[in-house]
Amino acid sequence: MFTLSAVAQEKNKTRFGKISPEDFQQTRYELDTGAHAVVLADIGSSDFGTEGDHFTLLYKRFRRVKILDKTGYDAANEAIYLYRDGGDEEKVISLKAVCYNLVNGQVVETKMDSKDIFTEEADKQHLVKKFTLPAVKEGSIIEYSYTVTSPFIFNLQPWAFQGEYPVLWSEYAVGIPEMFEYVFTAQGYQKFETKTREDAIKSFPIHYDPKGVYGTSSGQTEHITVSANVSTFRWVAKDVPVLKEEGFTTSLSNHITKIEFQLAAKKFPDNPVEKIMGTWQQLAKDMMKSEDYGLPLENYNNFLGDIVSQLTAGAATDEEKARNIYAYVRNNYTCTDYDALLMHKTLKSVFTGRNGNIAEINLLLVAMLRKAGLTAYPVILSTRRNGYTNPQYPLINKFNYTIADVELSDGPHYLDAAHALGFGKLHASCYNGHARILDTAARAVRFDADSLPDQKTTSIFMVADKDGLKGTLQQWLSYNNSYNLRGLIHDKGKEAYFNSLAKAYPKLSAAEITDLDSLDVPVTIKYDFSLNPGDEDMLYINPMMGEAMQSNPFKSQQRFYPVEMPAKVAYDYVLNMETPAGYEVEELPKSTVVNFNETEGVFQYVIEKTDKGIQFRSRIRLNKTYFLPDEYESLRSFYDMIVKKQGEQIVLKKKK
């Protein structure tokens, strides 16, 4: 929601081509002293016009950037994305770009040549126009401006006030005629310097068919002028810092300050209101009728018959059928692209080629499950790196990933055959909230990070022997931590993994990983090790051994957007250690229990001396994964305390 006020508007005085030697004097900006480039002005507008019998959009942009060092040269590269559909497409007009340099006290300009502009095809519905400004060097000022004409009024351009460089002035204005209703969605934490709305009557010349019935044409047109109220919304943000990516972030696109628009309805005089923004049910229907998505599932797909019959022969239950089909696709097909909403190949070519993008692999899985007589649907979601989706607005372009839903007697089972996962398991990247099952009801489902445990339980027993201490470690990992370990060992091998532990656990032996190849269950790690003190008078032993948290993952002093952990932290550690022969306990760390935000987490560090040695346990719990910016300082302090405490040592002294 926006709160708009009519106040005196501050105007930016930057104009294309107006550059003086004084503009080159400043080479350092307090907004970001480490910046490689600074956006001096970024000004855009979107307005409506007409062409023939329809409305059009006119999007204008002017941008000026100061290049501060060689790393900032990338700011001289620009890409303009253009939409097309059938014979209609967006076009760039009035493109001009200039680089200015200060030479012997004089401003020298170098204009971009038309041969430096390239047009590429991004996909079937998008072109991209690219250009690079010439003569760029440290200290250059570059600027460019262009206009995009669009016949697609649903494609009202969004505006990002934040980017990879700090911005001194960012401004966007949108003039919307009363005949069109848009939903505005805004996000971010940067406050607007100006936020206004002004209303005025504007005339639009248009071709009109007086005898046509609504939605049809009689072939007769008249030239008329339509007057309508136009609401002009204007936003200005000043001194906008770069939103730097930090740990535990889904996607910066969730948090940068930006505004987006979605056409909701058309409201022309003497015509019924035409709703444009559909329902989730309509979106599901459209997707399932698309040749690039669900329509191939409606075919007989006879080429799947033989393999499905083989996989289900002898299966006693529907679950056994589903498990066999899932394991076959998972084990025999390679995913070539984990960021793809639509199919680019036919199901048959995916089947015979044994590879495909994420949509193709899991739609093949759905097709095979259906061929076996099972109830199965595609499920669309947005991965954590792709950004959030809004349950209120059915916007298909916000999704980038497909999984499968097979409905069995005990309920739905969600499957992803593109990863080495067990039946009913999903990759951690899928736990990003709202998703949609593409059945007729378009049921909503949620995969929340709060439901995913980041769990590790470690138990160490150390007994005294003639050489010092002999220890045995056992560790139980949660499913997704097991998945990560399996991936590490697949890439590096077991030997490299255990070698990486040798510094913390000397003389490591009898190493084993249970259930490493059993993808349906978590793994268990077990190995022995020895500590030989020699003739040292004093021994210093960290009771956490190699399991201590080495550093605080929250480095920044402050954070402007939420912490989004991928799973709920649950770490348990137990040590039972006999005192080595000839030694006695000189000093133990102090026990402590610290709650985080009362009930949202806890850190326990409990240690005590026993008749034979030392018993110790450490426990870390966080009961949620999402922390607001105003919780950051306390979360960072909580982790600081853990790192410091887990670094403390037991002191053993040789008996006299």
N, C-alpha and C positions, 0 to 999 in steps of 0.2 A: 504494500500500500504506500502511496505517496501523499505527503502533505505539501501542497503547492501554494505559494503565496505570490501575490502581485506586489513586487517591491522594485525599487529603482535598480536597473540592471547594470552591472559593471561590464564594460566591453573590453575585449582584448584589441590592442592597437596594432598587432602584427599583421602585415600585409605582404602578399607575395611580391618579391622583387625589391622590397624596401630594406636594404642592408647597408649598414655604415661601418667604418673601421672600428667604431666603439663597440660594436656587437661582438668583436673577436677578443676583447680585453679579458673577459672573465674566463678563467681556465679551470676553476675549482668551484664546486657548488656545495654549500653546507647541507643541502637536502640529502646528499649522498657523496661524501668526499672520495669514495672509492669507485664512483661510476665511470664507465668507459665511454658513455655518451649520455646526453641529456636532451629530452624532448622539450624544446622551448615553447612550442604551441602545437596542439592537435585539435582541430576544429572541424566539426562535421554537422551536416543537416540533412534531413529527409523531408521532402515535400511532395504533394500530389499534383499531377497534371492530367491532361487528357490526350488521347490519340484516337481519332475516329469515334467509335461508340464505347470506348472503355477508358477506365482510369489507369494512369501509370504512376510510377514512383521515380523520383529524381533524388539521388543520393550524392552529395558533394563532400569532398574531404580535402583539407589543407593541413600539411604537417611540416614543421620545421625542427631540425635536429642539429645539435652541436656535437661533433665528433671530438672526443677528448684524447683518445689514444688508439693504437692499432687494433686493440681488441674490440673497439667500438665500430670498426668498419662494417660489421654486419648490419648496422642500422641503415646502411645505404642500399640494402636489398629489400625490395618490396614485392608482395604477391597479392593480387586482387582476385578473389574467387567470384565466379559468375555462374548463375544458375541458368539451365536451359531445359526446355520440355517440348518435344516435338519440333515444330518449326520456329518456336519462339525462344528467344534467349536475351539475357542481359548484355548490355554493351557498354564499353568504356569510351567516353568522349572527352575532349578537351584535356588530355593528359599532358602535363608539362612538368619537367623536373630540372633543377639547376643546382650545381655545387659552387659554393663561393669560397675563395681563399684570399688571405691577405698577403699581398706581394709588394714589398717596398712601400708599405703604408697605404697601398691602393687595393680596393676590392676588385678581384678578378673573378668573373663568372664563367662557368663552363656548362653549357646546356647539354642535356641528354639528347642523343641522336635517336631517331626512330628505329634504327637497326639494333639498338640495345633493348628493345621491347620484344618479348617472346610470349607466344600463347601456347599452352599445353592443355591436353585433355586429362583432367584428374580422374573422372569416371564418366559414365553415360549421361549423368545429369549436371556435371560441373566442368567448367573450363577454368583455367587459372592463367592470368596475365602477369608476367614477371618482368621486372626491370631492375637495373643496377645503375646508380648514379656514377658519373665519371669523375676523374681527377680528385678522388677523395684521399685526404691525408690527415695527419693529426692536426687538430685545430680547425678543420673545415666546418662550414655551416652548409647543410643541405636542406632543400625544401622541395616538395612536390605537391601538386594538386590534380584532382581528376573528378569527373562526374560519371556515375553509373546510371544509365537509364534502364528501367525494368518494367515489363508488362505484368509482372507478378506482384499484385498488391499484398499477397500473403507474406512476401519476403521483405518486410520492413526491416531495414538493417539494424542490428544491435550495435551497442557501443561499449567498448572497454575503456575505462578511465585509468586502468593500471596495466603495466606491461613489464617488459624486461629491462626498461630504463626508467629512471625517475622522470616525472612529467611536471613542468612548471605550470602549465595551463592546459586543461582538457575540457572541451565544451561540445555539447551535442544539443541540437534543437530538432524537434519533430512537429510538423504541422499536420493534424489529422482532421479531415472533413467529418461533419456529423453523420454522414452516411455509413461510416465505417467504425466498428467497435473493436478495439484491440485490448487484449489483456497485457498489462505491463508486469514484468517480473524483474525485481532488482535484488542485488546482493552486494555484500562487501562491507567493509568497516571504515572506509574513507568518508568523511563528512563532506557534503556539498557546500561550496561557497555560495552558490545561487541555485535556486530551484523554483521556477516560476511557471505560470500558465497565463496566456493571454488569448482572448477570443476576438475574432474579427470576421466579417462577412467577406467571402471571396467568390468570384465568378469563375465558372468552368465551362468553356465551349465544348459541346459534345454533339454527336450525331444521335438523333432520336427517332425511333420507329413508332409512330402514333397508332398504327394498326396491328402491331405485333402483340400477341398474347404473351404474358409473362414467361420468360425463358425461351421464346421462339421469335422468329423474324418474319415479317411480311415482305421484305425486300424493298420497302419504301422508307426513306429516312429524311429527316429534316434537321437543319442546323439550328440548334438552340443554345441558349446560355443558362446554365443552372447556377443559382446563388445558394451558398450554404455557409453555415458557421464553421470556421476552422479554428480548432484549439491548438495553439502552439505551445508545446512544453519545452522548457530549456533547462539544462543542467550544466553547472560549471563546478569543476573541482580544481583546486590550486595546490601546488607543492605536494604532489602525490608520490609517495615513496615506492620503490620497488617492493613487491611482496615476495620475499625470498623464501624459497622452499626449504623447509626444515624437516627433521625426522618426524615420523608418525603423522604424515599428511596423506590424505587420499589423492587429491588433485588440487593444484592451485586454482584451476578453473572453477572450483566450488567457492572460492573465497575472494578472488579479485573483485574490485568494485566495477560492476557492469550493469547494463540495462538491456533487456531483451523484450521482444514484442511478439504476440501471437494474435493473428486475425481471428476474432470470435464470431462476428456477424456483419452482414450488410443490411442497411435499413434505408432503402430508397423510397421516396414518396409514392403513394398509390400502389405499392407492392408489399406483399407479406415479408416479414423479417426472414432473411435467409441465414440460418445458422451455419457457420463455417467450421468452427471448432467442434469436432464430433465427440463421440463417446468412446470409452475404452472398448465397448462391444463392437462399434463400427471399425475401430482401428484393428481389432483382432480379425474381423471379417475381411477387411481389405488385405491384411497381411496373408491370410490363409488363401486368398484368391489370387495372390501375386505370383506370376510366373517365376519370379526370382526368389520365392520363399515357400509358401505353403501349398500352392497349386500342384506341384509334383507329388505331394503326399496323397492327393485324391486319385492318382492314376493307379492302375493295377500293379505296376512295377513287377511284372512277371520275372524279370531278371533276378529278383531276390528270392524267388521261390525255392530253388534247390538248397541254397545255403541256409535259409531259415528252417527248412525241413530237417536238415542235418543237425542244426544246433538245438532244435527242440525235440528231436526224437528221443523218447525215453524219459523226458522231463515229467516229473510227477505233479508239479504245481506250476501255477503261473509265475511265481517268483523264480523258480528254477529256470523257466524259459527266459525270463527277463535277464537273469544273471548270465546265462550262457551267451545271449545275444550281445549284452553290454560288454562282456569280457572279450568277445570276438572283435568288435569294432575298436575297443580300446587297444588291443594288442596288435592289430593288423593295419591300423590307419594312422597316418602322420598328419598333424595339423600344421598348415603352412602359414596361417595368419590368425592370431588370437584377437584381432580387432576388426570384425567384419559382421555387419548386420545381415547382408543379403548373400545369396548364392551367385557365383559367377560361372559355374559349370552345371551340367545336368547331373541328376542323381546317379544316372548310369555311369557317367564318366568318372564321378567320384568313386563309385563302387569298384570299377575296373582299374582305375589309376591308383587306388589305395592312398589317396591324400586329398586334402581340401582345407578350406578355411573353417573357422569355428562353426559357422552356420551350416556349412555343407556336411561336416562330420556328424554333428548332432541331429541334423534333419535326416541324414541317412539312418542314424540310430532310431529315430522316431518311426521312419518308414519300415524298418525291419521289425520293430516291436508290433506295429500295426499288422504287418504281414503275418505275424504269429498269432493274430487274433486278440492282442492285448490292447487295452485302452491307453493311448499315449498322446501327448501334446507337446509342441514346442513351448518353451518359456523364454521370454526375452528379459534381459536385464542390462544394467550398465555396470561395468567393472569399476573398482575403486579408482583406478587411474583415469577413467573416462569421465567421472563426475556423477553427481546425484541426478536422479529423476524425480519429478514432482508428481505425486499420486493424483493431484487435482487436474493436471493438464495432460491429455493424451497426445504427446509429441514424440513421434517415432524416431526423429533424428537424435534424440537423447540416448538411445539404446545402441549397444555395440556388440552384444554377446547373446548366444543362444545355448540353452541347455535343454534336456529332455525331462519330461514328467511322465512316469508310468504309474498308472493307478492300479494298485493291488488291493487285496482284501483288507490289509491293515492300514491302508491309506496311501497317499502319494509318496513316491520315491523319486528324488531329483538326481539326475545322472549327467555326467560330463565325460564323454569318451575321448576328449582331446588331451587329457592328462592321465598320468599313471596313478589313478585313484581307485579306491575300493567302491563297491556297489553302494549307491546312496550317499557318496561323499562328494563335496564340491571344493574347488580350489579356494584359498583364502581371498583371492581377488574378487570373487563373486559375492562376498559378504558386504554389500553396499546398500542394504535397505530394500526399497520397493522394487518389485518385479511383477510381471504379468504372465499368467498362463493363457495361451492363445486358444482357448475353447470358446464356445458361443457366449458364455457369461463373462469372459475376459477376467477371470478371478485374480484378485490381487494376492500376492504372497510376499513375505519379507524374509530376507536373509541378512540378519543383523550381526555385526561384529560382537555384540554382547552375548550372542549365543555360541560363540566359538571360543574354546579355552586355549590359552597359551600356557600349557601345563607341563611341568617337569618335576619329577620326584626323584631325589637322589639319596641313596643310603650307602654309608661307608662304615665298614668295620675294620679296625686296626688293632692287631694283637702284637704284643712284644715277642721278639725272638732274639737269638744270640747276636744278630747283626744290627738290631734296631727295631724297626716296625714293619710288619707285613700287612698290607691292606687289600681289601676287596671292595670294589665299587659296583653297585647296581643302579641303573637309571631307567625310569619309565617315562616315555615321552607321550604327549597327547598326539592325536592323529595327524594334525597338520604339521607339528614339529617332526613327526616321523616321516611325513612326505618330504619335508625339506632335507632331512638327513639322507633319505633314499636318493634324492637328486644329487646331493653332494657326493655320495659314494659312487653313483653312476658316472659322474664326471671325473672324479679324482681317484677312486678306488679305496678299498678298505685300508690298505697299508698306509696310504697318505693320511687318511683320517686319524688312525691310531698314532701315527708318528707325530701329528700335531698336538697330541695330548701328553707326549713324553716329558716335556719340560715340567708340567705340573704334577705328573705322576711317573716318577723315575722307575726304571727297570720294569716297564709295563709288560705283562705277559698274560697268557690264557684269555686273550681278547675274543669276544664273540658278540654278535648282534642277532638276537632272536627275532624271527618273523620278518626279516629284511625283505624277502620276496613274497610275503603274504600281504597283498595290498589292502585287504579288508580289515586288518587289525594294526594297532600301533606296535612299535618295536620296543625291545628291551635291550639295553647295553650292559655288558658285564666284563670286567677285567680285574686282574691283580696288579699290585705294584709294591715297591719296597722303598723305605726311607732308612738310610744308613747314616747315623750321625757321626760316626768316627769317634774321635777323642775330644770333641768340642765340650767346653765347660758349660756353655749356655746353648740351648736350642730354642729357636723361634719358629713356631708352627702356626700358620693361619688355619683355624679350624674349618674354614670354607674350602680348603685345598684349592683345586682349580675351578671351583664353581662360584667364586666371588664376583660380584658386579665390578668391573674394572673402572668404568667411567660413567658419568652421568650422561644419558642420551640427550638431555635437554641442555644445549649449550648456550643459547641466547639468553641475554638478561631479561628480555621481554618478548612477548609473542602477540601478534595482532589477529590471529585466527585460531580456531580450535585445535586441540590435540586430538587426533583420530587414530587410536591404536587399532591394530588389526584383529586383536583378540583379547580376552580378559586374562590378566596375569594371575597365575597360581603356581608359585614355586615353593616346593618343600625340600628341605635338606636336613638329614640326620647324620650325626657322627657319633660313633662309640669308639673311643680310643683308649687302649691301655697305656699306662706310663712306661716308657722304655726302661729296661733294666739299668739300674745305677743312676736314675734321674728321679727328681721330685718336682712337683708343681711349685714354681716360684710366683707366678702371677697369671691371673685369668682376666680376660675382658669382662666388663660389667654387663649383666643381662639388662635388656630393655624391651619394652613393648610400646609401639607408637601407632596410634590410630590416624588414618588420613580422613579428614573431613568427617570425623566421628564414626560414621558407619560405612564409608565408601571404600575403605581399604585398611590394611594393617601390616605392620612389619614387626615380627617377633624375632628376638635374638636372645636365646636362653641357654646359659652354659653353667655347668656345675661340676664340682669335683666329686668323684666316687672313691670307694675303697681301692679300686684297681686302676682308676684313671680318670677320664673326662667324658661326660655326656654333653652333647650340644645339639641344638636344633635351630634352624632359621626358617622363617616363613614369610613370604610376600604375597599379599592378596590385593588386587584392585577389582572392585565389584562393578566397574563400568569401563567403557573404552573411549567415551567422548567427554572431553573436558573443555569448558569455555575459556576464552582468553583470560577472564578475571580469576580463573582457578590455576592458571599456569604457574604463578609464583610459588604457590603452596605445593604444587606437584613437583616442581623443580627442587624445592627445598627438601621434600620427602625423599627424592632420589639422591640428593646430596648426602643426606643423613645415612641412607642405606650404603652408599659407596664407602663412606668414611667408616661406618661401623663394621662392614664386612672386610675391611682392610686391617682390622686389629688382630693381634697375634697372642697366642699362648706362649708363655715363657717357662721353659723347663731348665732346671739347674742340676748339675751333676752333684750327686751326694758326696760328702766328704768322709 
